[in-house]
């Protein structure tokens, strides 16, 4: 199912096509506009799926499990260090010659298991440590910031131009980049609003403030066509 309405998709492609830097004025090959929008939609879908998976306590629950596994991993390593000491191994060997080695193998399996889960699950949107109490607002905000960075890169890849979050006198979008970003976040706006009305500000005034605060977006702005 497409996340963008047909007119939204057409406008996104049109903005990229009309804003592309001529071939003699840039240093790299542009991505086709249709491909950029296709990848943009994929990024939006990933954000929405992640929001649905983590909201309503999902992220906090995962973070709590990670914390417990980290504590367990630390304790297991401390126990293994003690068991490797020769006096301790000799005492344990009185209960069976293979006990010290069996215990070490079990500890190593447990350490590997906790490491495996931690490495798979430790990454959270922007590394946030809490979902946020206000209807997952912190989670939604982190995911929106990540998508805005992707949209900024997509605009640069499709046009060769740097992101310029310009505002019109009335606070609305001004210029191709601003209009592209505002259109690109439409699926996220519908998702957030459907979950909780007014969860995040999705006007261009609010989005522009986020973009101006983003160090990574500012880095893109320094790139030459």
C-alpha positions as CSV (number, residue, x, y, z in Angstrom):
1,X,0.0,0.0,0.0
2,X,1.4,3.4,-1.0
3,X,1.9,5.9,1.8
4,X,1.9,8.9,-0.6
5,X,-1.3,10.0,-2.4
6,X,-0.9,10.1,-6.1
7,X,-0.8,13.9,-6.2
8,X,1.8,14.0,-3.4
9,X,4.0,11.6,-5.3
10,X,3.7,13.6,-8.5
11,X,4.5,16.8,-6.7
12,X,7.6,15.3,-5.0
13,X,8.9,14.0,-8.4
14,X,8.1,17.4,-10.0
15,X,10.0,19.4,-7.3
16,X,13.1,17.2,-7.8
17,X,13.0,17.4,-11.5
18,X,12.5,21.1,-11.7
19,X,15.1,21.8,-9.1
20,X,17.9,19.6,-10.4
21,X,21.2,21.4,-11.0
22,X,22.3,21.2,-14.7
23,X,24.8,18.5,-15.5
24,X,27.6,21.0,-16.2
25,X,27.1,22.6,-12.8
26,X,27.5,19.6,-10.5
27,X,30.2,17.1,-9.5
28,X,28.1,13.9,-9.3
29,X,25.3,12.0,-11.1
30,X,21.9,12.7,-9.7
31,X,19.5,9.9,-8.7
32,X,16.4,9.7,-10.8
33,X,13.5,11.6,-9.2
34,X,11.2,8.6,-9.2
35,X,13.8,6.5,-7.4
36,X,14.4,9.2,-4.8
37,X,10.7,9.3,-4.0
38,X,10.5,5.5,-3.9
39,X,13.4,5.4,-1.3
40,X,11.8,8.2,0.6
41,X,8.6,6.2,0.9
42,X,10.6,3.2,2.1
43,X,12.2,5.4,4.8
44,X,8.7,6.7,5.9
45,X,7.4,3.2,6.1
46,X,10.3,2.1,8.3
47,X,9.6,5.1,10.6
48,X,5.9,4.3,10.9
49,X,6.6,0.6,11.5
50,X,9.1,1.4,14.2
51,X,6.7,3.9,15.9
52,X,4.0,1.3,16.0
53,X,6.4,-1.3,17.4
54,X,7.9,0.8,20.1
55,X,5.0,3.1,21.2
56,X,2.7,2.5,24.2
57,X,5.5,1.1,26.4
58,X,7.2,-1.1,23.8
59,X,10.5,0.9,23.8
60,X,10.6,1.3,27.6
61,X,10.1,-2.5,28.0
62,X,12.9,-3.2,25.6
63,X,15.2,-0.7,27.3
64,X,14.4,-2.4,30.7
65,X,15.3,-5.8,29.4
66,X,18.6,-4.5,27.9
67,X,19.4,-2.9,31.3
68,X,18.9,-6.2,33.1
69,X,20.9,-8.1,30.5
70,X,23.8,-5.7,30.8
71,X,23.7,-6.2,34.6
72,X,23.6,-9.9,34.1
73,X,26.5,-9.8,31.6
74,X,28.6,-7.8,34.1
75,X,27.9,-10.3,36.9
76,X,28.7,-13.3,34.7
77,X,32.1,-11.8,33.7
78,X,32.9,-11.1,37.3
79,X,32.0,-14.7,38.3
80,X,34.0,-16.1,35.4
81,X,37.1,-14.1,36.5
82,X,36.8,-15.5,40.0
83,X,36.4,-19.1,38.7
84,X,39.5,-18.8,36.6
85,X,41.6,-18.3,39.7
86,X,43.6,-21.4,40.5
87,X,42.6,-21.8,44.2
88,X,38.9,-21.6,43.2
89,X,39.3,-24.2,40.4
90,X,41.0,-26.6,42.8
91,X,38.2,-26.3,45.3
92,X,35.6,-26.9,42.6
93,X,37.5,-29.8,41.3
94,X,36.9,-31.6,44.6
95,X,33.3,-32.0,43.4
96,X,34.4,-33.4,40.1
97,X,37.5,-32.9,37.9
98,X,35.4,-31.5,35.0
99,X,33.3,-29.1,37.1
100,X,35.6,-26.0,36.6
101,X,35.7,-26.4,32.8
102,X,32.0,-27.2,32.6
103,X,31.2,-24.1,34.7
104,X,33.4,-21.9,32.4
105,X,31.8,-23.2,29.3
106,X,28.3,-22.5,30.7
107,X,29.3,-19.0,31.7
108,X,30.8,-18.3,28.3
109,X,27.5,-19.4,26.6
110,X,25.5,-17.1,28.9
111,X,27.9,-14.2,28.3
112,X,27.6,-14.8,24.5
113,X,23.8,-14.9,24.7
114,X,23.5,-11.6,26.6
115,X,26.1,-10.0,24.3
116,X,24.1,-11.2,21.2
117,X,20.8,-9.7,22.4
118,X,22.4,-6.5,23.6
119,X,24.1,-5.9,20.2
120,X,20.9,-6.6,18.3
121,X,18.5,-4.5,20.4
122,X,20.6,-1.7,21.8
123,X,20.1,0.7,18.9
124,X,17.1,3.0,19.5
125,X,15.9,6.0,17.6
126,X,18.7,8.6,18.1
127,X,19.8,6.6,21.1
128,X,17.0,7.8,23.3
129,X,16.7,6.3,26.8
130,X,13.0,6.7,27.3
131,X,9.9,6.5,25.2
132,X,8.5,9.5,26.9
133,X,5.4,9.7,29.1
134,X,3.3,12.0,27.0
135,X,1.9,9.4,24.6
136,X,5.3,8.4,23.2
137,X,6.0,12.0,22.1
138,X,9.7,11.6,22.7
139,X,9.8,8.5,20.5
140,X,7.8,10.2,17.7
141,X,10.1,13.3,17.9
142,X,13.3,11.2,17.6
143,X,11.9,9.3,14.6
144,X,10.8,12.5,12.9
145,X,14.2,14.0,13.3
146,X,15.7,10.9,11.7
147,X,13.4,11.0,8.8
148,X,14.0,14.8,8.2
149,X,17.7,14.0,7.9
150,X,16.9,11.2,5.3
151,X,14.6,13.6,3.4
152,X,17.4,16.2,3.3
153,X,19.9,13.8,1.9
154,X,17.3,12.6,-0.6
155,X,16.7,16.1,-1.8
156,X,20.4,16.6,-2.2
157,X,20.8,13.3,-4.1
158,X,18.0,14.1,-6.4
159,X,18.8,17.8,-7.1
160,X,22.4,18.4,-6.3
161,X,21.3,21.3,-4.2
162,X,21.9,21.9,-0.5
163,X,19.0,22.0,2.0
164,X,17.7,25.5,2.7
165,X,14.8,25.5,5.3
166,X,13.5,28.9,4.2
167,X,10.2,30.3,5.5
168,X,7.8,32.6,3.7
169,X,6.6,35.8,5.6
170,X,3.5,33.9,6.8
171,X,5.7,31.1,8.2
172,X,4.9,28.6,5.4
173,X,7.5,26.9,3.2
174,X,9.5,28.9,0.7
175,X,11.6,27.3,-2.0
176,X,11.9,23.7,-3.4
177,X,13.6,22.2,-0.4
178,X,11.0,23.5,2.0
179,X,8.1,22.3,-0.1
180,X,9.8,18.9,-0.7
181,X,10.3,18.3,3.0
182,X,6.8,19.4,4.0
183,X,5.3,17.0,1.4
184,X,7.7,14.2,2.3
185,X,6.5,14.1,6.0
186,X,2.8,13.8,5.1
187,X,2.6,10.0,5.9
188,X,4.3,10.6,9.3
189,X,1.9,13.4,10.0
190,X,-1.1,11.2,9.3
191,X,0.3,8.4,11.4
192,X,1.1,10.6,14.4
193,X,-2.2,12.5,14.2
194,X,-4.1,9.3,13.9
195,X,-2.5,8.0,17.0
196,X,-2.8,11.1,19.1
197,X,-4.1,14.5,17.9
198,X,-1.5,17.2,18.2
199,X,1.2,14.7,19.2
200,X,3.8,16.7,17.3
201,X,3.9,20.0,15.5
202,X,4.0,19.2,11.8
203,X,3.7,22.7,10.4
204,X,6.6,24.1,8.3
205,X,7.4,26.5,11.1
206,X,7.9,23.6,13.5
207,X,9.8,21.5,11.0
208,X,12.1,24.3,10.0
209,X,13.1,24.8,13.6
210,X,14.0,21.1,13.9
211,X,16.1,21.3,10.7
212,X,17.9,24.5,11.8
213,X,18.9,22.7,15.0
214,X,20.2,19.6,13.2
215,X,24.0,19.5,13.0
216,X,23.9,16.8,10.4
217,X,21.5,18.7,8.1
218,X,23.8,21.7,8.5
219,X,26.6,19.5,7.2
220,X,24.6,18.7,4.1
221,X,24.0,22.4,3.6
222,X,27.8,22.9,3.3
223,X,28.1,20.6,0.3
224,X,28.6,22.1,-3.1
225,X,26.4,21.1,-6.1
